[in-house]
Amino acid sequence: MTDRAEDIATDPGAAALCAGPDEVSVRRWFAAYGLFLLLAGGAAALLLAREPWAWSEWRSRPAEELLATTSDGAKLLLYAVYMSLCCTFLPLPTGWIVAAVATREAAVGPNAAATALLVAAVGAAGSTIANLTDYHAFTWLLRWRRIGQVRRTRLYGLSARWFASAPFLILVIFNIVPIPVDVIRMLATTYRYPRGPFAAANFTGRFVRYGVIAYVTYWLNLGQWAVLVLLALAVALGLVKVVPAAVRRIRRRAANEAAPNVSTIRQEFQE
């Protein structure tokens, strides 16, 4: 076995590099994404046209009054569209709108639990769409030879081996904890992690994250302060519970993979 073959057999980064065409239809995704924005935005516009307040009052009336008088369908549709736009290439903040839709004035649910579930589900779906947009955009960029060379770097090889130890769990954790730049999303795309598990991990992590924000906002009636409380809770959750558990699991898997294969040693000894 050649050195290159050994690298491919033991290094998931090298295996991804030599996997051939990525077989991802970027054009098809962006066509579907554009259709979603058109339909969801159009439906939201139609619902807003039926609201009791005039467009001229948008700036003059308090936001609380507008939220209270706007239909739940219009609010949730606008919320989903906004979240679907918040990607790496359009880094719009998300915490404020999650808190806004979850306030008691918005009243998208009869209680804290129902509001948290609804806001978390719609928000996570929108964010998953945005993250899949990143996935396809990064895939397109990696098709350029100079950009694709990143897979040949030592840093990528080390990162790929770490990511391969628990890819789904790592994606979930990094979607729960708020960070300025989601490098894990880029790593998952470069690694060619399948889109199905990628979407599921993104939805799971964002559902937990937005659910916490929504529940705290509604239950404590925090209003605009909910985002700061959410950031504190998310960081605390990641530092105290999620991250240590993930680190232990990753180390355990790495130790198991590094353990010598008894049958291989026995065969070499016999030879």
C-alpha positions in Angstrom: 0.0 0.0 0.0 1.4 3.4 -1.0 1.8 6.3 1.3 -1.1 8.1 -0.5 -3.3 5.1 -0.2 -2.6 4.9 3.5 -3.5 8.6 3.9 -6.8 8.0 2.2 -7.6 5.0 4.3 -6.8 6.7 7.6 -7.6 10.4 7.0 -11.2 11.4 6.3 -10.0 14.7 4.9 -8.0 12.9 2.3 -10.9 10.6 1.5 -13.2 13.5 1.0 -10.6 15.1 -1.3 -10.4 12.0 -3.5 -14.1 11.4 -3.6 -14.6 12.8 -7.1 -17.4 15.2 -8.1 -19.6 16.3 -5.2 -22.8 15.5 -7.0 -24.6 18.5 -5.4 -27.0 20.5 -7.6 -26.3 24.0 -6.6 -28.5 25.5 -9.3 -31.5 23.3 -8.3 -31.2 24.4 -4.6 -31.1 28.1 -5.4 -34.1 27.7 -7.7 -36.0 26.1 -4.9 -34.8 28.6 -2.4 -35.9 31.5 -4.7 -39.3 29.9 -5.1 -39.7 29.6 -1.3 -38.8 33.3 -0.8 -41.3 34.3 -3.6 -44.2 32.2 -2.2 -43.6 32.9 1.5 -43.0 36.6 0.9 -46.0 36.9 -1.3 -48.3 35.1 1.2 -47.0 37.4 4.0 -47.7 40.4 1.9 -51.2 39.3 1.2 -51.9 38.8 4.9 -50.4 42.1 5.8 -52.6 43.8 3.3 -55.6 42.6 5.3 -54.3 44.0 8.6 -56.4 46.8 10.4 -53.5 49.2 10.5 -52.3 51.3 7.6 -48.8 51.2 6.2 -48.4 54.9 7.0 -48.7 54.0 10.7 -45.7 51.6 10.6 -43.2 54.2 12.0 -45.6 56.2 14.2 -47.1 53.4 16.2 -45.2 51.5 18.9 -43.8 48.0 17.9 -45.8 46.4 20.7 -49.1 47.6 19.2 -48.2 46.5 15.7 -47.3 43.0 17.0 -50.5 42.8 19.0 -52.7 43.7 16.0 -50.9 41.7 13.3 -52.2 38.2 12.5 -50.2 35.2 13.7 -49.8 33.9 10.2 -48.3 37.1 8.9 -45.9 37.3 11.8 -44.7 33.7 11.5 -44.3 33.9 7.7 -42.2 37.1 8.0 -40.2 35.5 10.8 -39.5 32.4 8.7 -38.5 34.4 5.7 -36.2 36.6 7.7 -34.5 33.6 9.4 -34.0 31.9 6.0 -32.0 34.9 4.9 -29.6 34.9 7.9 -26.7 33.0 6.4 -22.9 33.6 6.3 -23.1 35.8 3.2 -25.9 37.9 4.8 -25.1 37.8 8.6 -28.3 39.3 9.9 -28.8 39.0 13.7 -31.4 36.4 14.8 -31.8 36.8 18.5 -33.9 40.0 18.4 -36.6 38.6 16.1 -36.9 35.3 18.1 -37.5 37.3 21.2 -39.9 39.7 19.4 -42.1 36.9 18.1 -42.0 35.2 21.5 -43.2 38.2 23.5 -46.7 38.2 25.2 -47.6 41.1 23.0 -47.0 39.0 19.9 -49.3 36.3 21.3 -48.4 33.5 18.8 -49.2 31.0 21.5 -51.6 30.7 24.5 -48.8 30.1 27.0 -45.0 29.9 27.4 -44.7 26.2 26.3 -46.8 26.6 23.2 -45.1 29.8 22.2 -41.7 28.3 22.7 -42.5 25.3 20.6 -44.0 27.3 17.8 -41.3 29.9 17.7 -38.5 27.3 17.9 -40.0 25.1 15.2 -40.5 28.0 12.7 -37.2 29.6 13.5 -35.3 26.4 13.3 -36.8 25.6 9.9 -35.9 29.0 8.6 -32.3 28.8 9.9 -31.9 25.3 8.4 -32.9 26.7 5.0 -30.3 29.5 5.5 -27.6 27.0 6.5 -28.4 24.8 3.5 -27.9 27.9 1.4 -24.5 28.2 2.9 -23.8 24.5 2.3 -24.6 24.9 -1.4 -22.7 28.2 -1.7 -19.6 26.8 -0.1 -19.9 23.7 -2.3 -19.9 25.9 -5.4 -16.8 27.8 -4.1 -14.9 24.6 -3.4 -15.2 23.6 -7.0 -12.7 26.3 -7.9 -9.3 24.7 -7.8 -7.6 27.3 -5.7 -10.2 27.3 -3.1 -10.5 23.5 -3.1 -6.8 23.3 -2.3 -7.8 24.0 1.3 -8.4 20.2 1.6 -4.7 19.6 1.2 -3.7 21.7 4.1 -2.5 20.2 7.4 -5.0 22.3 9.4 -7.9 20.9 7.4 -6.7 17.3 7.9 -6.6 17.8 11.6 -10.0 19.5 11.6 -11.5 16.8 9.5 -10.3 14.0 11.8 -11.8 15.9 14.8 -15.0 16.5 12.9 -15.3 12.9 11.8 -15.2 11.7 15.5 -18.8 13.0 16.1 -20.0 15.1 13.2 -23.7 15.2 14.1 -23.1 16.0 17.7 -20.6 18.7 16.8 -23.0 20.4 14.4 -25.8 20.3 17.0 -23.6 21.9 19.7 -22.4 24.6 17.5 -25.9 25.4 16.5 -27.0 25.7 20.1 -24.1 28.0 21.2 -24.2 31.4 19.5 -20.9 32.2 17.8 -20.0 35.1 15.4 -18.8 32.9 12.5 -20.0 29.4 12.1 -16.7 27.7 10.9 -18.2 24.3 11.6 -20.7 24.8 8.9 -17.8 25.5 6.5 -16.0 22.5 7.8 -19.0 20.2 7.3 -19.3 21.4 3.7 -15.6 20.9 3.0 -15.8 17.5 4.5 -18.8 16.7 2.3 -21.0 15.7 5.2 -24.3 14.5 3.8 -27.0 17.1 3.5 -29.7 15.1 5.2 -27.8 14.7 8.6 -26.5 18.2 8.1 -30.0 19.7 7.9 -31.2 17.5 10.8 -28.3 18.6 13.1 -28.9 22.2 12.2 -32.6 22.0 12.9 -32.1 20.2 16.2 -29.5 22.7 17.5 -31.4 25.8 16.5 -34.7 24.3 17.8 -33.1 24.0 21.3 -31.5 27.5 21.0 -34.6 29.3 19.9 -36.8 27.4 22.3 -34.8 28.6 25.2 -35.0 32.2 24.0 -38.7 32.0 23.4 -39.6 30.4 26.7 -37.5 32.8 28.7 -38.9 35.7 26.8 -42.5 34.7 27.3 -42.2 33.3 30.9 -40.3 36.2 32.4 -41.9 38.8 30.1 -38.4 40.2 29.3 -39.1 41.9 26.0 -36.0 43.5 24.5 -33.8 42.1 27.3 -34.5 38.5 26.3 -31.6 38.4 23.8 -29.0 39.2 26.5 -30.5 36.6 28.8 -30.5 34.1 26.0 -26.9 34.7 25.2 -26.0 34.2 28.9 -28.1 31.0 29.1 -26.7 29.6 25.9 -23.1 30.3 26.9 -23.7 28.8 30.4 -25.4 25.7 28.8 -22.5 25.2 26.4 -19.8 25.7 29.0 -21.4 23.7 31.9 -23.2 20.9 30.3 -23.0 20.5 26.5 -19.3 21.1 25.8 -17.8 18.9 28.5 -20.0 16.0 27.6 -19.1 16.4 23.9 -15.4 16.6 24.7 -15.6 13.4 26.8 -17.4 11.6 24.0 -15.0 12.7 21.3 -12.0 11.8 23.5 -13.5 8.4 24.1 -14.0 7.7 20.4 -10.5 8.9 19.6 -9.1 6.6 22.3 -11.0 3.7 20.9 -9.8 4.4 17.4 -6.2 4.8 18.6 -6.3 1.5 20.5 -4.2 -1.3 18.8 -6.1 -3.9 16.9 -5.5 -7.2 18.7 -6.1 -9.4 15.6 -3.7 -7.3 13.5 -1.0 -7.5 16.1 -1.5 -11.3 16.4 -1.3 -11.7 12.6 1.9 -9.6 12.4 3.5 -11.6 15.2 2.7 -14.9 13.4 4.2 -13.6 10.2 
